[in-house]
Amino acid sequence: MVKVTQSAITKLKDLVVEHPEDPIVRIKVQDQDEQKITFSITLEDKVQPDDEVQEIDQLMIAVEANSAPRMKGVVLDYQEGQGFSFEHPETPGHHDDFPLNIINLN
């Protein structure tokens, strides 16, 4: 499953407080092209039947079923002014950050 830093947990909890009708943090990975992937975070009202779910510090995180195998070892972080980022350990020799700006939560 995905690993989440304390700063990301804090920010996600803040977002859930702002949107109590959507208490589930859902993460998905999609292929953008042959060399790039896209991570997405949405707030949703319920878990989907095939989602892999984990609770971290009273925060419910659901990972879309097809994305779950690709999330192993991925670290979700949040830095003020930079937003969310995903660090994927499978990049040999260096770490790639994939910035994510949440534009629309619903």
N, C-alpha and C positions, 0 to 999 in steps of 0.2 A: 504494500500500500504506500501511499504518498506520505512523506514526512512533512510536517508543518512547523515552521519556526514560531516562537512565542509572539513575535511582532505580527506575523500573518494571522495567528489565532485572534489576537486582540483586535485587529482591523476587521476581520471577518465577523467577529461577534458584534462589533459596532454596526456593521452593515445589517446584520440580522435584527438588531434592536431597531434600526431605522425602518426595516421592512418585516415586521413580525408575521405578516401573512405568508411569508416565504422563508421558513426557518431552516431549510436544508441547503447546504452548500454543495453544489454539484460540479464535478470536474470532468472534463472530456478532452481527449486528444484526437486530433484529426491530421491526416496527411495534407499538407498544403501543396506540395509537389514531391518529386522524387528525392529531394534533399532536405526539405523543411517540414517541420510539424508545427501545429498550432495547438496551444493549450487554451481552454476556455473555462471560465468560472461563471456560474449562474446561481442565483438564489431561486429555489423552487419550493412549492408548497408540500410536496410529498416525494418520497423515494420511489423510483421505478422498480418493478419486480426483479430485474436482473442486475441492479446496481450492487456494487460491493460497498458496504457501509462501515464506517468507523466513527467512533465518538472520541473526540480529543478535547479534554477540558470543557466538557458540556457543549461542545460544538459538533453537530452532526454533519459529516462529510460523506457524500455519496459519489463514487467514481463509476462512470458509465461502464457497463460490462465489457465492451470491446476495448475500452481504454485501460482497464485495470492491469493487465499484464505489462503494459508499457509504462505504468506509473511506479513500478518497483524501484525504490531507491531515489526517486525524484523528490527534491526538496522545494516546497513552496515557501517563499519568503515575501516580506513586505518591507519596503523602505519608504519613509515619508518623502514626498517629492518625486519619487521614482515609480511608485506603485508596486504591484505584485510582480514577482519573477519566479520562474521555474528553473532549477538547476538540475541538469540531467547528467548522471555520473558516467554514462556510456560513451562520452566523448573522450577518447584517449589523449592524455597529455595536457589537457586543459579543461576548464569548466565553461560551458556556454550558458548564458542567462537568456531566457526568453521573456522579454518584458510583456506585461499584460496590463492594458488600461481598461478598466471597467467603464463602459460607456452607458450601457443600459442593463439594469439589473433584472428586468422582467421581459 
